[in-house]
Amino acid sequence: MNSGKVLATPAARRLARERGIELKSIRGTGQLGSITVRDVEQFAGSRRVTPLAQKMAAYYGIDIDALPAAGKIGKEHIVAHLQQGAGAGGKQAGTTMAMSNMRRVIADRMQASLQQSAQFTLSAELDTTRFLAYLQDAKQVFALRDIKLSFTDLLIKIVARALARHPKLNASLAGNEIIYHKDINIGLAVALEDGLIVPVIRGADQMSLQEIAVTAKALIAKARSGQLLPDDYTGGTFTISNLGMYAVDHFTPIINLPESAILGVSRTVKKPVVIGDKIEIRDMTGFSLTVDHRIIDGAVGAEFMGTLQEMLNNPLQALL
C-alpha cells in the first residue's frame, strides 16, 4: 500500500536536498519507480527560467539552482524565496527569529556598500518654510485633478534640478573610470514589512511635478504589493531616503551602490531663527547627504547642499 512517501535512493535524496529540489516533482526511472541520482540531475538540467526571473535573481544575488520550484521558474518563485525565512509569530521579545531571504540580501548589500566605498555624511538643518507653503498651495491645485501631492514628490523634483547643476553627484565609479550619467534617475527608498526596496523614477529632471507624483505613487504601491519589475528598481543614479514622518533629527544614510550619493531627510521642526536682525519662527528640516569620497569631495557635497537650500527657499523658481 502506498503511504505517499516518495521512493528515492539515499544518494538521490541527498542531491535533491542540496539543490533544493522537491522529490515529488521528479519522475523516477529506477526499480519500482524510485528516483535515482540520474533522475535528479536530468530534472535539474531541464528547469527553465523566465528572463524576468533571471533578472530578479541576478539583482538579489539568488542562486537559481537553490530554488525548490519544479519545471519553469518565474517571478513568483523569486518573490516567494525572498519572503521565506521569517516566521510570522517569532517577533516577541526574548525570542530568536531567522532572517528572511530579503533581509539577508539587504544585509549583504549594506555591508558591501560600506566596504566598497569611502562614505562620509554632510548634515544640515535647512529652512523649508517657503517650500512647505508652496507645497500646501500646490496640494490644493493637484487635489482638483484627483492627484495627491506629497512632500517627497516636490522634493524629488527639486533634487533632480539641483543634480543637473551638480552632475558630480549623479555619477558612479566603474573600476578606474567615473561615469557621469546623462539621465537623472531618482531612487526612492520604500520601507517594506521585512526590509526595503528602492524603485526608480527615471528622468526625474525632465518630468513635470504631476508626472512625478503619479509615477511615485504607482511605484510605491507596486513595491508594497510585490509587483515591481527589475526595470522599476534598477538604473538609479541618486537616492532619497525620507524618515521625516519619524522623530528623527539626523541620520547617516548608506549609499545604494553603484550610486555615489544618497540624501537622507529627517523631520521638520519649528525653531526660532535669526533672519537679518530679527528672530523668526521657521520650519527647519534635517538633511543628511552621504557621498562616496573616492569621487566626490566635501566641497562638492557642501555646494550641492547650498543649492538645495536656495531652491527650497524659491521652489516656484526652481521648478520653472
C-alpha positions in Angstrom: 0.0 0.0 0.0 1.4 3.4 -1.0 1.8 5.6 2.1 2.5 8.6 0.0 6.3 8.5 0.6 8.4 9.2 -2.5 10.7 6.3 -3.4 14.3 7.5 -3.9 17.8 6.3 -3.3 19.7 7.8 -0.4 22.1 9.5 -2.9 19.2 10.9 -4.9 17.6 12.3 -1.7 20.9 13.9 -0.7 21.4 15.5 -4.1 17.9 16.8 -4.3 18.2 18.3 -0.8 21.5 20.0 -1.8 19.9 21.5 -4.9 16.6 22.5 -3.2 14.5 20.2 -5.4 11.3 18.6 -4.2 11.4 14.9 -4.9 7.7 14.7 -5.6 8.3 16.8 -8.7 10.6 14.2 -10.2 9.5 11.1 -12.2 11.6 8.1 -11.1 13.1 5.6 -13.5 14.7 3.3 -11.0 13.5 0.0 -9.6 9.7 0.2 -8.6 9.7 3.8 -9.9 12.3 5.0 -7.4 14.2 8.2 -8.1 17.9 7.9 -8.9 20.7 10.4 -8.9 20.5 10.5 -12.7 16.8 11.4 -12.4 17.6 14.3 -10.1 20.4 15.6 -12.4 18.2 15.4 -15.5 15.4 17.2 -13.7 17.8 20.0 -12.5 19.1 20.4 -16.0 15.7 20.6 -17.6 14.4 23.5 -15.5 13.6 26.6 -17.5 13.9 30.2 -16.1 12.0 33.1 -17.5 14.0 36.2 -18.5 12.3 38.3 -15.7 13.1 35.7 -13.1 16.7 35.6 -14.3 16.9 39.4 -13.9 15.4 39.4 -10.5 17.7 36.5 -9.3 20.7 38.4 -10.6 19.7 41.6 -8.8 19.0 39.9 -5.5 22.0 37.6 -5.8 19.8 34.4 -5.7 21.2 31.1 -6.8 18.6 29.7 -9.3 19.7 26.1 -8.5 18.8 26.6 -4.9 15.1 27.2 -5.7 12.8 24.3 -4.9 10.5 25.2 -7.8 9.7 22.5 -10.3 9.8 22.9 -14.1 9.6 26.6 -15.2 10.8 29.2 -12.7 9.1 32.6 -12.9 8.9 35.8 -10.9 6.6 34.3 -8.4 9.2 31.8 -7.3 11.8 34.6 -6.7 9.3 36.6 -4.7 8.4 33.5 -2.6 12.1 32.8 -2.0 12.6 36.4 -0.7 9.7 36.1 1.6 10.8 32.9 3.2 12.8 32.6 6.4 10.9 34.8 8.9 8.2 33.2 11.0 5.0 35.1 11.4 4.9 34.8 15.2 8.5 35.0 16.2 8.9 38.7 16.9 8.2 38.7 20.7 10.9 39.9 23.0 13.3 37.2 24.3 13.0 35.0 21.2 15.1 34.5 18.1 14.0 34.5 14.5 15.8 33.6 11.3 16.5 36.4 8.9 14.3 36.3 5.8 16.0 35.9 2.5 15.1 39.6 1.7 16.6 40.7 5.0 19.8 38.8 4.1 20.0 40.4 0.7 19.7 43.9 2.3 22.3 43.0 4.9 24.8 41.9 2.3 24.2 45.0 0.2 24.6 47.4 3.1 27.7 45.7 4.2 29.1 45.7 0.7 28.3 49.4 0.3 30.3 50.3 3.4 33.2 48.0 2.5 33.5 49.0 -1.2 33.2 52.8 -0.9 34.6 55.6 1.2 31.5 57.2 2.7 31.1 60.4 4.7 28.0 62.4 5.5 27.3 66.1 5.5 24.3 67.2 7.7 22.5 70.5 8.0 19.2 71.9 9.0 17.7 73.7 6.0 14.9 76.2 6.1 11.8 74.7 4.4 9.3 77.4 5.3 8.7 78.6 1.8 8.9 75.1 0.4 6.1 73.9 2.7 4.0 76.9 2.0 4.3 76.3 -1.8 3.5 72.6 -1.2 0.3 73.4 0.6 -0.9 75.6 -2.3 0.2 73.0 -4.9 -1.7 70.3 -3.0 -5.0 72.2 -3.4 -4.4 72.6 -7.1 -3.5 68.9 -7.5 -6.5 67.8 -5.5 -8.7 69.3 -8.2 -7.2 66.7 -10.6 -7.6 63.9 -8.0 -3.8 63.7 -7.5 -2.3 63.6 -4.0 0.9 65.6 -3.9 3.4 64.8 -1.2 6.5 66.4 0.4 8.6 63.7 -1.2 7.1 64.3 -4.7 8.1 68.0 -4.6 11.5 67.3 -3.1 12.3 64.7 -5.9 11.7 67.4 -8.5 13.9 70.0 -6.7 16.7 67.4 -6.0 16.6 66.4 -9.7 17.1 70.1 -10.7 19.9 70.5 -8.1 21.7 67.4 -9.5 21.5 69.0 -13.0 23.6 71.8 -11.6 25.9 69.4 -9.7 26.5 66.4 -12.1 29.4 65.1 -10.0 26.8 63.7 -7.5 25.0 62.0 -10.4 27.9 59.6 -11.0 29.2 56.1 -10.5 32.6 54.5 -10.2 33.4 51.6 -12.5 36.9 50.4 -11.9 39.2 53.4 -12.5 36.6 55.3 -14.5 34.0 57.7 -13.3 30.7 57.5 -15.2 28.8 60.8 -15.2 25.2 59.8 -16.0 23.3 61.8 -18.6 20.0 60.8 -17.1 18.9 61.7 -13.6 17.1 58.7 -12.2 16.0 59.2 -8.6 15.6 56.2 -6.4 13.1 56.4 -3.6 13.7 54.2 -0.5 10.4 52.4 0.3 10.0 50.5 3.6 8.5 47.0 3.4 7.5 44.7 6.3 10.8 42.9 6.4 13.1 45.3 4.6 13.2 48.0 1.9 13.4 48.4 -1.8 14.3 51.4 -4.0 12.1 51.9 -7.0 13.5 54.4 -9.5 11.9 57.5 -11.1 13.7 57.8 -14.4 14.4 61.1 -16.0 13.1 63.0 -13.0 14.6 66.3 -14.1 12.6 66.1 -17.4 9.3 65.1 -15.7 6.6 67.6 -14.6 5.7 67.7 -10.9 2.4 66.0 -11.8 4.2 63.2 -13.6 6.5 62.6 -10.6 3.6 62.5 -8.2 1.7 59.9 -10.3 4.8 57.8 -11.0 5.9 57.8 -7.4 2.5 56.7 -6.1 2.3 53.9 -8.6 5.9 52.7 -7.8 5.3 52.7 -4.1 2.0 50.8 -4.5 3.8 48.2 -6.7 6.7 47.9 -4.2 4.3 47.2 -1.2 2.3 44.7 -3.2 5.4 42.9 -4.5 4.7 43.8 -8.1 7.8 45.7 -9.1 9.7 44.5 -12.2 13.5 44.7 -12.5 13.3 47.9 -14.6 11.4 49.5 -11.8 14.2 49.2 -9.3 17.4 49.3 -11.4 19.2 52.1 -13.1 19.1 54.6 -10.3 21.7 57.4 -10.2 20.8 59.0 -6.8 18.6 58.0 -3.9 16.4 59.8 -1.4 15.5 58.3 1.9 12.8 60.1 3.8 12.3 59.5 7.5 10.6 62.8 8.1 7.5 61.1 9.5 9.5 59.8 12.5 11.1 61.5 15.5 14.5 61.6 13.8 16.5 64.8 13.5 19.5 63.4 11.6 20.7 60.0 10.4 23.5 58.6 8.2 22.0 57.0 5.1 24.1 54.3 3.3 24.8 54.7 -0.4 22.9 52.4 -2.7 25.6 51.0 -4.9 26.6 51.6 -7.7 25.4 55.1 -7.0 27.8 57.6 -5.3 25.4 59.7 -3.2 22.2 59.5 -1.2 20.1 62.2 0.5 18.5 61.5 3.9 15.5 63.6 5.1 14.6 63.9 8.7 11.6 65.5 10.5 10.6 69.2 10.3 10.5 71.2 13.5 9.5 74.8 14.0 12.5 76.7 15.5 13.5 80.4 16.2 15.9 81.5 13.6 17.8 84.8 13.2 16.8 86.4 9.9 18.7 89.7 9.5 18.3 91.4 12.9 15.1 89.6 13.7 14.2 86.4 15.3 11.5 84.4 13.3 9.9 81.0 13.7 10.8 78.9 10.7 10.2 75.4 9.6 13.6 73.6 9.8 14.2 70.2 8.2 17.2 67.9 8.8 19.1 66.8 5.7 22.0 64.3 5.5 24.0 63.9 2.3 26.2 60.8 2.2 28.7 60.7 -0.7 31.5 58.4 -1.9 34.7 60.3 -1.1 36.6 58.4 -3.7 35.0 60.6 -6.4 33.2 63.3 -4.6 35.0 65.9 -2.4 33.5 67.5 0.7 33.3 70.9 -1.0 31.2 69.4 -3.9 28.7 68.0 -1.4 28.6 71.3 0.5 27.9 73.2 -2.7 25.0 70.8 -3.5 23.5 71.4 0.0 23.8 75.2 -0.7 22.0 74.8 -4.0 19.3 72.7 -2.3 18.7 75.4 0.3 18.5 78.1 -2.4 15.8 76.0 -4.3 13.9 75.2 -1.1 13.7 79.0 -0.5 12.4 79.6 -4.0 10.5 76.4 -5.1 8.5 78.0 -7.8 11.6 79.5 -9.5 13.3 76.2 -9.1 10.5 74.4 -10.9 10.3 76.7 -13.9 
